[in-house]
Amino acid sequence: MKVTHEMIRYTRHANGFNQIKMSNVIGLSQAYYSQLERGNYKVTEAVSKRFIDTFGFNEADLINMRNDIGRQSRYKLKR
């Protein structure tokens, strides 16, 4: 399954990390991470692998995360 910027942001919030902490944990610069989380950069295979390996995610974890993100977005304020 493809890792998305929404999954990365979701994981950061779930762990109570700020962007600096999350970028350090994954091994990215904070500037790059910020753009990645906003969706301005694509999540590369290398970043996906770092993310999955760092947090120990498996395919089921990613599917559950995608589903959780989808459920949450239904309740967000539409602007």
N, CA, C and O of each residue as an XYZ file, in Angstrom:
316
protein
N       0.833     -1.178      0.000
C       0.000      0.000      0.000
C       0.881      1.246      0.000
O       1.942      1.276      0.623
N       0.427      2.249     -0.696
C       1.172      3.503     -0.817
C       0.989      4.356      0.447
O      -0.130      4.545      0.924
N       2.082      4.855      0.966
C       2.046      5.783      2.096
C       1.743      7.176      1.546
O       2.336      7.606      0.556
N       0.821      7.870      2.193
C       0.431      9.217      1.763
C       0.877     10.252      2.778
O       1.222      9.924      3.912
N       0.864     11.509      2.352
C       1.231     12.577      3.292
C       0.230     12.652      4.444
O       0.587     13.054      5.551
N      -1.021     12.267      4.186
C      -2.019     12.265      5.263
C      -1.664     11.236      6.335
O      -1.862     11.484      7.524
N      -1.140     10.083      5.916
C      -0.738      9.039      6.871
C       0.424      9.516      7.726
O       0.480      9.246      8.926
N       1.335     10.217      7.104
C       2.494     10.721      7.844
C       2.053     11.759      8.871
O       2.495     11.730     10.019
N       1.182     12.673      8.457
C       0.670     13.692      9.389
C      -0.146     13.034     10.508
O      -0.011     13.401     11.675
N      -0.980     12.075     10.156
C      -1.798     11.353     11.137
C      -0.913     10.697     12.198
O      -1.194     10.784     13.394
N       0.143     10.050     11.755
C       1.065      9.380     12.679
C       1.769     10.390     13.576
O       1.964     10.135     14.765
N       2.150     11.531     13.015
C       2.800     12.569     13.823
C       1.866     13.026     14.938
O       2.269     13.120     16.098
N       0.628     13.306     14.581
C      -0.335     13.764     15.594
C      -0.621     12.668     16.626
O      -0.714     12.944     17.822
N      -0.758     11.428     16.155
C      -1.044     10.304     17.061
C       0.066     10.115     18.087
O      -0.188      9.658     19.201
N       1.296     10.464     17.715
C       2.436     10.322     18.625
C       2.735     11.589     19.413
O       3.634     11.596     20.254
N       1.997     12.653     19.152
C       2.204     13.904     19.866
C       3.498     14.605     19.483
O       4.044     15.377     20.271
N       3.992     14.343     18.284
C       5.236     14.954     17.819
C       4.956     16.273     17.116
O       3.910     16.440     16.488
N       5.892     17.207     17.222
C       5.852     18.373     16.347
C       6.617     18.004     15.077
O       7.195     16.921     14.988
N       6.618     18.903     14.102
C       7.271     18.581     12.831
C       8.772     18.353     12.981
O       9.344     17.514     12.284
N       9.401     19.080     13.868
C      10.841     18.915     14.065
C      11.147     17.520     14.598
O      12.038     16.839     14.091
N      10.407     17.097     15.618
C      10.617     15.763     16.199
C      10.354     14.681     15.151
O      11.142     13.746     15.010
N       9.243     14.810     14.415
C       8.902     13.797     13.419
C       9.947     13.733     12.313
O      10.326     12.646     11.877
N      10.410     14.885     11.860
C      11.423     14.882     10.797
C      12.715     14.226     11.286
O      13.372     13.507     10.533
N      13.078     14.472     12.541
C      14.276     13.842     13.111
C      14.103     12.329     13.241
O      15.031     11.568     12.965
N      12.923     11.901     13.659
C      12.660     10.471     13.834
C      12.758      9.740     12.494
O      13.322      8.648     12.417
N      12.208     10.346     11.440
C      12.243      9.706     10.118
C      13.590      9.919      9.427
O      13.971      9.139      8.555
N      14.305     10.964      9.811
C      15.610     11.228      9.200
C      15.537     12.150      8.003
O      16.260     11.971      7.023
N      14.655     13.147      8.087
C      14.504     14.135      7.019
C      14.757     15.521      7.582
O      14.664     15.736      8.791
N      15.078     16.458      6.704
C      15.183     17.841      7.184
C      13.777     18.341      7.513
O      12.793     17.870      6.942
N      13.691     19.285      8.425
C      12.380     19.812      8.812
C      11.717     20.518      7.641
O      10.502     20.412      7.472
N      12.478     21.229      6.836
C      11.918     21.938      5.681
C      11.312     20.951      4.679
O      10.205     21.161      4.184
N      12.042     19.881      4.388
C      11.542     18.865      3.462
C      10.301     18.193      4.044
O       9.303     17.998      3.351
N      10.380     17.845      5.323
C       9.255     17.178      5.977
C       7.998     18.044      5.915
O       6.914     17.545      5.613
N       8.138     19.320      6.197
C       7.001     20.239      6.181
C       6.313     20.242      4.817
O       5.087     20.168      4.730
N       7.104     20.327      3.768
C       6.543     20.315      2.409
C       5.910     18.959      2.088
O       4.879     18.896      1.418
N       6.516     17.897      2.558
C       5.998     16.551      2.352
C       4.639     16.393      3.032
O       3.691     15.887      2.431
N       4.553     16.827      4.277
C       3.313     16.688      5.037
C       2.176     17.498      4.407
O       1.017     17.087      4.466
N       2.492     18.609      3.824
C       1.473     19.436      3.165
C       1.035     18.876      1.818
O       0.048     19.329      1.239
N       1.770     17.897      1.327
C       1.445     17.325      0.034
C       2.115     18.030     -1.121
O       1.799     17.760     -2.280
N       3.052     18.945     -0.821
C       3.767     19.647     -1.881
C       4.847     18.781     -2.520
O       5.236     19.018     -3.664
N       5.332     17.782     -1.792
C       6.272     16.803     -2.326
C       5.601     15.435     -2.267
O       4.810     15.157     -1.366
N       5.925     14.595     -3.230
C       5.399     13.231     -3.226
C       6.176     12.385     -2.223
O       7.367     12.599     -1.995
N       5.483     11.430     -1.637
C       6.127     10.483     -0.729
C       6.838      9.450     -1.600
O       6.201      8.637     -2.268
N       8.156      9.498     -1.580
C       8.956      8.584     -2.400
C       8.999      7.199     -1.759
O       8.616      7.023     -0.602
N       9.468      6.233     -2.524
C       9.646      4.879     -1.991
C      10.602      4.888     -0.806
O      10.382      4.190      0.184
N      11.666      5.684     -0.911
C      12.657      5.746      0.181
C      12.034      6.304      1.455
O      12.276      5.784      2.544
N      11.235      7.356      1.326
C      10.582      7.944      2.505
C       9.549      6.967      3.057
O       9.443      6.803      4.272
N       8.785      6.316      2.177
C       7.807      5.313      2.616
C       8.483      4.225      3.434
O       7.993      3.836      4.494
N       9.609      3.741      2.935
C      10.322      2.674      3.632
C      10.816      3.142      4.997
O      10.681      2.422      5.986
N      11.385      4.341      5.054
C      11.844      4.878      6.351
C      10.689      4.972      7.330
O      10.806      4.575      8.490
N       9.570      5.504      6.848
C       8.379      5.689      7.679
C       7.878      4.347      8.211
O       7.647      4.199      9.411
N       7.711      3.374      7.322
C       7.205      2.052      7.704
C       8.178      1.358      8.646
O       7.762      0.783      9.652
N       9.458      1.404      8.335
C      10.467      0.748      9.179
C      10.585      1.407     10.551
O      10.701      0.723     11.568
N      10.553      2.731     10.572
C      10.700      3.458     11.833
C       9.579      3.130     12.800
O       9.821      2.922     13.989
N       8.347      3.083     12.295
C       7.199      2.861     13.169
C       6.762      1.397     13.217
O       5.841      1.050     13.957
N       7.413      0.540     12.436
C       7.102     -0.885     12.466
C       5.729     -1.227     11.905
O       5.106     -2.198     12.333
N       5.259     -0.440     10.954
C       3.941     -0.676     10.376
C       3.963     -1.863      9.419
O       4.973     -2.141      8.771
N       2.832     -2.554      9.344
C       2.639     -3.590      8.344
C       1.460     -3.168      7.452
O       0.875     -2.102      7.642
N       1.131     -4.010      6.493
C       0.065     -3.673      5.537
C      -1.268     -3.407      6.236
O      -1.975     -2.465      5.877
N      -1.614     -4.214      7.216
C      -2.872     -4.030      7.947
C      -2.890     -2.694      8.681
O      -3.922     -2.024      8.720
N      -1.763     -2.305      9.259
C      -1.676     -1.007      9.941
C      -1.966      0.126      8.972
O      -2.696      1.060      9.302
N      -1.395      0.043      7.774
C      -1.590      1.108      6.786
C      -3.036      1.163      6.310
O      -3.582      2.248      6.107
N      -3.655      0.010      6.133
C      -5.064     -0.024      5.728
C      -5.939      0.578      6.820
O      -6.829      1.376      6.528
N      -5.698      0.207      8.070
C      -6.472      0.762      9.186
C      -6.280      2.265      9.297
O      -7.229      3.003      9.561
N      -5.050      2.713      9.096
C      -4.769      4.139      9.169
C      -5.527      4.891      8.071
O      -6.132      5.933      8.325
N      -5.486      4.352      6.851
C      -6.198      4.987      5.745
C      -7.689      5.077      6.054
O      -8.321      6.095      5.771
N      -8.253      4.021      6.631
C      -9.672      4.019      6.982
C      -9.978      5.035      8.080
O     -10.988      5.736      8.016
N      -9.106      5.117      9.088
C      -9.289      6.097     10.164
C      -9.260      7.518      9.623
O     -10.075      8.354     10.013
N      -8.330      7.785      8.735
C      -8.212      9.117      8.147
C      -9.480      9.441      7.360
O      -9.981     10.563      7.427
N      -9.990      8.483      6.629
C     -11.222      8.687      5.866
C     -12.410      8.987      6.749
O     -13.225      9.851      6.426
N     -12.518      8.281      7.865
C     -13.625      8.539      8.795
C     -13.507      9.923      9.414
O     -14.512     10.619      9.563
N     -12.302     10.331      9.775
C     -12.112     11.641     10.395
C     -12.452     12.769      9.441
O     -13.015     13.783      9.852
N     -12.115     12.600      8.172
C     -12.328     13.683      7.222
C     -13.812     13.964      7.009
O     -14.176     15.062      6.588
N     -14.667     12.996      7.291
C     -16.106     13.219      7.157
C     -16.620     14.232      8.173
O     -17.661     14.854      7.960
N     -15.899     14.398      9.269
C     -16.361     15.268     10.335
C     -15.632     16.602     10.387
O     -15.866     17.400     11.295
N     -14.756     16.851      9.428
C     -14.043     18.117      9.400
C     -14.946     19.219      8.875
O     -15.815     18.987      8.034
N     -14.727     20.409      9.382
C     -15.469     21.585      8.936
C     -15.147     21.851      7.471
O     -13.980     21.956      7.092
N     -16.178     21.959      6.659
C     -15.996     22.264      5.238
C     -15.942     23.776      5.078
O     -16.828     24.487      5.552
N     -14.904     24.267      4.412
C     -14.760     25.722      4.255
C     -15.214     26.156      2.896
O     -15.167     27.345      2.580
